[in-house]
Amino acid sequence: MDIPHSKVKDGIIIEVKVIPKSSRTEMAGVLDGTVVKVKLTAPPVEGAANEQLIAFLAEKFGIKKSDIVILKGETSRRKTVKLSGGIL
């Protein structure tokens, strides 16, 4: 799947729509050509879904969890996420 993103000086920025409490964790497509839809098994409670999103993206892109930052939307299903650490 081609991931829509914006390049920045030290990485990329992606827009993500999170679907918590799903039956499995997976990338479920692209919405409107700009937003990556990600299903997560974790509930949206006490940051569990955010933690699972970061772990999932780190594994998917082969980078460290510390190289992923949620810039916007920590308490929302729609998030702006920055990935760095050799992602380019």
TIVO-2410 file (N, C-alpha, C; in nm, 3 decimals):
# residues 88
REC num residu      c1      c2      c3 atome chaine
REC   1      M   0.084  -0.117   0.000     N      A
REC   1      M   0.000   0.000   0.000    CA      A
REC   1      M   0.089   0.124   0.000     C      A
REC   2      D   0.059   0.219  -0.087     N      A
REC   2      D   0.131   0.344  -0.093    CA      A
REC   2      D   0.076   0.436   0.017     C      A
REC   3      I   0.163   0.480   0.106     N      A
REC   3      I   0.121   0.561   0.220    CA      A
REC   3      I   0.132   0.710   0.183     C      A
REC   4      P   0.020   0.784   0.186     N      A
REC   4      P   0.028   0.928   0.160    CA      A
REC   4      P   0.101   0.997   0.275     C      A
REC   5      H   0.197   1.082   0.241     N      A
REC   5      H   0.277   1.148   0.344    CA      A
REC   5      H   0.330   1.282   0.294     C      A
REC   6      S   0.381   1.361   0.387     N      A
REC   6      S   0.449   1.486   0.357    CA      A
REC   6      S   0.591   1.472   0.408     C      A
REC   7      K   0.688   1.511   0.326     N      A
REC   7      K   0.827   1.505   0.370    CA      A
REC   7      K   0.862   1.631   0.449     C      A
REC   8      V   0.935   1.612   0.556     N      A
REC   8      V   0.990   1.722   0.635    CA      A
REC   8      V   1.140   1.698   0.646     C      A
REC   9      K   1.210   1.794   0.704     N      A
REC   9      K   1.356   1.789   0.709    CA      A
REC   9      K   1.411   1.657   0.764     C      A
REC  10      D   1.353   1.607   0.871     N      A
REC  10      D   1.409   1.489   0.937    CA      A
REC  10      D   1.315   1.369   0.940     C      A
REC  11      G   1.225   1.359   0.842     N      A
REC  11      G   1.135   1.244   0.839    CA      A
REC  11      G   1.015   1.268   0.751     C      A
REC  12      I   0.904   1.205   0.788     N      A
REC  12      I   0.779   1.223   0.715    CA      A
REC  12      I   0.665   1.245   0.814     C      A
REC  13      I   0.558   1.304   0.765     N      A
REC  13      I   0.438   1.324   0.845    CA      A
REC  13      I   0.323   1.254   0.775     C      A
REC  14      I   0.248   1.174   0.851     N      A
REC  14      I   0.130   1.107   0.795    CA      A
REC  14      I   0.007   1.143   0.878     C      A
REC  15      E  -0.105   1.145   0.811     N      A
REC  15      E  -0.234   1.165   0.877    CA      A
REC  15      E  -0.295   1.026   0.897     C      A
REC  16      V  -0.344   1.000   1.016     N      A
REC  16      V  -0.395   0.867   1.051    CA      A
REC  16      V  -0.535   0.879   1.110     C      A
REC  17      K  -0.624   0.791   1.069     N      A
REC  17      K  -0.753   0.776   1.137    CA      A
REC  17      K  -0.749   0.641   1.207     C      A
REC  18      V  -0.762   0.643   1.338     N      A
REC  18      V  -0.753   0.523   1.420    CA      A
REC  18      V  -0.893   0.468   1.447     C      A
REC  19      I  -0.907   0.337   1.431     N      A
REC  19      I  -1.030   0.267   1.465    CA      A
REC  19      I  -0.995   0.173   1.582     C      A
REC  20      P  -1.020   0.218   1.708     N      A
REC  20      P  -0.985   0.135   1.824    CA      A
REC  20      P  -1.085   0.020   1.844     C      A
REC  21      K  -1.046  -0.073   1.928     N      A
REC  21      K  -1.129  -0.189   1.965    CA      A
REC  21      K  -1.172  -0.272   1.844     C      A
REC  22      S  -1.082  -0.284   1.746     N      A
REC  22      S  -1.110  -0.367   1.628    CA      A
REC  22      S  -1.071  -0.511   1.657     C      A
REC  23      S  -1.108  -0.600   1.569     N      A
REC  23      S  -1.077  -0.742   1.590    CA      A
REC  23      S  -0.930  -0.774   1.564     C      A
REC  24      R  -0.862  -0.689   1.486     N      A
REC  24      R  -0.718  -0.709   1.462    CA      A
REC  24      R  -0.651  -0.575   1.435     C      A
REC  25      T  -0.518  -0.573   1.450     N      A
REC  25      T  -0.441  -0.453   1.423    CA      A
REC  25      T  -0.388  -0.462   1.280     C      A
REC  26      E  -0.424  -0.360   1.200     N      A
REC  26      E  -0.383  -0.361   1.059    CA      A
REC  26      E  -0.405  -0.225   0.996     C      A
REC  27      M  -0.333  -0.201   0.885     N      A
REC  27      M  -0.362  -0.086   0.801    CA      A
REC  27      M  -0.480  -0.127   0.715     C      A
REC  28      A  -0.584  -0.045   0.717     N      A
REC  28      A  -0.709  -0.083   0.652    CA      A
REC  28      A  -0.740   0.003   0.530     C      A
REC  29      G  -0.640   0.070   0.476     N      A
REC  29      G  -0.663   0.147   0.355    CA      A
REC  29      G  -0.632   0.294   0.371     C      A
REC  30      V  -0.667   0.368   0.266     N      A
REC  30      V  -0.643   0.512   0.261    CA      A
REC  30      V  -0.777   0.581   0.234     C      A
REC  31      L  -0.806   0.683   0.313     N      A
REC  31      L  -0.930   0.759   0.298    CA      A
REC  31      L  -0.901   0.889   0.223     C      A
REC  32      D  -0.979   0.919   0.122     N      A
REC  32      D  -0.967   1.044   0.045    CA      A
REC  32      D  -0.827   1.066  -0.011     C      A
REC  33      G  -0.747   0.962  -0.022     N      A
REC  33      G  -0.612   0.974  -0.077    CA      A
REC  33      G  -0.512   1.043   0.012     C      A
REC  34      T  -0.553   1.078   0.135     N      A
REC  34      T  -0.463   1.154   0.223    CA      A
REC  34      T  -0.449   1.098   0.364     C      A
REC  35      V  -0.542   1.015   0.407     N      A
REC  35      V  -0.545   0.969   0.547    CA      A
REC  35      V  -0.534   0.817   0.550     C      A
REC  36      V  -0.439   0.767   0.630     N      A
REC  36      V  -0.421   0.623   0.647    CA      A
REC  36      V  -0.515   0.575   0.756     C      A
REC  37      K  -0.595   0.474   0.725     N      A
REC  37      K  -0.687   0.416   0.823    CA      A
REC  37      K  -0.616   0.298   0.889     C      A
REC  38      V  -0.608   0.302   1.023     N      A
REC  38      V  -0.540   0.197   1.099    CA      A
REC  38      V  -0.637   0.142   1.203     C      A
REC  39      K  -0.659   0.011   1.197     N      A
REC  39      K  -0.742  -0.057   1.296    CA      A
REC  39      K  -0.651  -0.107   1.408     C      A
REC  40      L  -0.695  -0.087   1.533     N      A
REC  40      L  -0.618  -0.129   1.650    CA      A
REC  40      L  -0.708  -0.211   1.742     C      A
REC  41      T  -0.649  -0.310   1.809     N      A
REC  41      T  -0.726  -0.390   1.903    CA      A
REC  41      T  -0.740  -0.320   2.039     C      A
REC  42      A  -0.651  -0.228   2.069     N      A
REC  42      A  -0.652  -0.159   2.198    CA      A
REC  42      A  -0.771  -0.064   2.209     C      A
REC  43      P  -0.823  -0.049   2.330     N      A
REC  43      P  -0.931   0.048   2.351    CA      A
REC  43      P  -0.874   0.189   2.363     C      A
REC  44      P  -0.956   0.290   2.340     N      A
REC  44      P  -0.908   0.428   2.351    CA      A
REC  44      P  -0.910   0.478   2.496     C      A
REC  45      V  -0.841   0.407   2.583     N      A
REC  45      V  -0.843   0.438   2.725    CA      A
REC  45      V  -0.700   0.455   2.775     C      A
REC  46      E  -0.675   0.565   2.845     N      A
REC  46      E  -0.545   0.591   2.909    CA      A
REC  46      E  -0.427   0.575   2.813     C      A
REC  47      G  -0.443   0.615   2.689     N      A
REC  47      G  -0.334   0.613   2.593    CA      A
REC  47      G  -0.300   0.477   2.534     C      A
REC  48      A  -0.380   0.376   2.563     N      A
REC  48      A  -0.350   0.240   2.514    CA      A
REC  48      A  -0.351   0.234   2.361     C      A
REC  49      A  -0.446   0.300   2.298     N      A
REC  49      A  -0.453   0.298   2.152    CA      A
REC  49      A  -0.334   0.374   2.092     C      A
REC  50      N  -0.295   0.485   2.153     N      A
REC  50      N  -0.179   0.560   2.105    CA      A
REC  50      N  -0.051   0.476   2.114     C      A
REC  51      E  -0.034   0.407   2.226     N      A
REC  51      E   0.083   0.321   2.244    CA      A
REC  51      E   0.085   0.210   2.139     C      A
REC  52      Q  -0.030   0.149   2.114     N      A
REC  52      Q  -0.036   0.042   2.015    CA      A
REC  52      Q  -0.011   0.098   1.875     C      A
REC  53      L  -0.063   0.216   1.846     N      A
REC  53      L  -0.039   0.279   1.715    CA      A
REC  53      L   0.110   0.302   1.693     C      A
REC  54      I   0.179   0.356   1.793     N      A
REC  54      I   0.322   0.382   1.781    CA      A
REC  54      I   0.399   0.252   1.762     C      A
REC  55      A   0.367   0.149   1.839     N      A
REC  55      A   0.434   0.019   1.826    CA      A
REC  55      A   0.408  -0.042   1.688     C      A
REC  56      F   0.285  -0.032   1.640     N      A
REC  56      F   0.249  -0.088   1.510    CA      A
REC  56      F   0.324  -0.016   1.398     C      A
REC  57      L   0.326   0.117   1.401     N      A
REC  57      L   0.395   0.193   1.296    CA      A
REC  57      L   0.546   0.168   1.300     C      A
REC  58      A   0.603   0.156   1.420     N      A
REC  58      A   0.746   0.128   1.433    CA      A
REC  58      A   0.781  -0.006   1.368     C      A
REC  59      E   0.699  -0.106   1.394     N      A
REC  59      E   0.722  -0.238   1.333    CA      A
REC  59      E   0.702  -0.233   1.182     C      A
REC  60      K   0.598  -0.166   1.138     N      A
REC  60      K   0.564  -0.160   0.996    CA      A
REC  60      K   0.674  -0.090   0.915     C      A
REC  61      F   0.731   0.017   0.971     N      A
REC  61      F   0.831   0.095   0.899    CA      A
REC  61      F   0.974   0.059   0.937     C      A
REC  62      G   0.992  -0.032   1.032     N      A
REC  62      G   1.126  -0.076   1.071    CA      A
REC  62      G   1.207   0.032   1.142     C      A
REC  63      I   1.140   0.111   1.226     N      A
REC  63      I   1.209   0.215   1.302    CA      A
REC  63      I   1.179   0.196   1.450     C      A
REC  64      K   1.251   0.273   1.534     N      A
REC  64      K   1.230   0.263   1.679    CA      A
REC  64      K   1.103   0.338   1.718     C      A
REC  65      K   1.040   0.292   1.826     N      A
REC  65      K   0.921   0.360   1.877    CA      A
REC  65      K   0.952   0.504   1.914     C      A
REC  66      S   1.074   0.529   1.960     N      A
REC  66      S   1.112   0.665   1.999    CA      A
REC  66      S   1.124   0.759   1.880     C      A
REC  67      D   1.124   0.705   1.758     N      A
REC  67      D   1.131   0.787   1.636    CA      A
REC  67      D   0.992   0.827   1.585     C      A
REC  68      I   0.889   0.796   1.662     N      A
REC  68      I   0.751   0.827   1.623    CA      A
REC  68      I   0.690   0.919   1.728     C      A
REC  69      V   0.631   1.029   1.679     N      A
REC  69      V   0.570   1.127   1.768    CA      A
REC  69      V   0.431   1.162   1.716     C      A
REC  70      I   0.333   1.161   1.805     N      A
REC  70      I   0.200   1.209   1.768    CA      A
REC  70      I   0.201   1.360   1.788     C      A
REC  71      L   0.196   1.434   1.676     N      A
REC  71      L   0.202   1.579   1.681    CA      A
REC  71      L   0.068   1.641   1.719     C      A
REC  72      K  -0.040   1.584   1.666     N      A
REC  72      K  -0.175   1.635   1.691    CA      A
REC  72      K  -0.270   1.519   1.706     C      A
REC  73      G  -0.369   1.534   1.793     N      A
REC  73      G  -0.476   1.436   1.802    CA      A
REC  73      G  -0.456   1.326   1.904     C      A
REC  74      E  -0.383   1.352   2.011     N      A
REC  74      E  -0.360   1.247   2.111    CA      A
REC  74      E  -0.490   1.194   2.170     C      A
REC  75      T  -0.592   1.277   2.177     N      A
REC  75      T  -0.719   1.232   2.234    CA      A
REC  75      T  -0.828   1.219   2.128     C      A
REC  76      S  -0.788   1.218   2.003     N      A
REC  76      S  -0.882   1.210   1.891    CA      A
REC  76      S  -0.853   1.086   1.807     C      A
REC  77      R  -0.948   1.043   1.728     N      A
REC  77      R  -0.924   0.931   1.637    CA      A
REC  77      R  -0.842   0.976   1.517     C      A
REC  78      R  -0.846   1.104   1.484     N      A
REC  78      R  -0.769   1.160   1.373    CA      A
REC  78      R  -0.639   1.216   1.428     C      A
REC  79      K  -0.526   1.167   1.378     N      A
REC  79      K  -0.396   1.203   1.433    CA      A
REC  79      K  -0.299   1.246   1.323     C      A
REC  80      T  -0.209   1.336   1.359     N      A
REC  80      T  -0.097   1.374   1.274    CA      A
REC  80      T   0.026   1.314   1.340     C      A
REC  81      V   0.098   1.228   1.266     N      A
REC  81      V   0.209   1.152   1.323    CA      A
REC  81      V   0.336   1.179   1.244     C      A
REC  82      K   0.445   1.206   1.317     N      A
REC  82      K   0.576   1.226   1.254    CA      A
REC  82      K   0.661   1.102   1.275     C      A
REC  83      L   0.721   1.054   1.165     N      A
REC  83      L   0.811   0.940   1.169    CA      A
REC  83      L   0.948   0.987   1.124     C      A
REC  84      S   1.051   0.957   1.203     N      A
REC  84      S   1.187   0.995   1.167    CA      A
REC  84      S   1.278   0.874   1.186     C      A
REC  85      G   1.408   0.896   1.194     N      A
REC  85      G   1.499   0.785   1.218    CA      A
REC  85      G   1.528   0.701   1.097     C      A
REC  86      G   1.567   0.764   0.987     N      A
REC  86      G   1.603   0.689   0.868    CA      A
REC  86      G   1.485   0.644   0.785     C      A
REC  87      I   1.369   0.704   0.804     N      A
REC  87      I   1.250   0.663   0.730    CA      A
REC  87      I   1.258   0.705   0.584     C      A
REC  88      L   1.337   0.809   0.553     N      A
REC  88      L   1.347   0.855   0.415    CA      A
REC  88      L   1.420   0.753   0.336     C      A
***
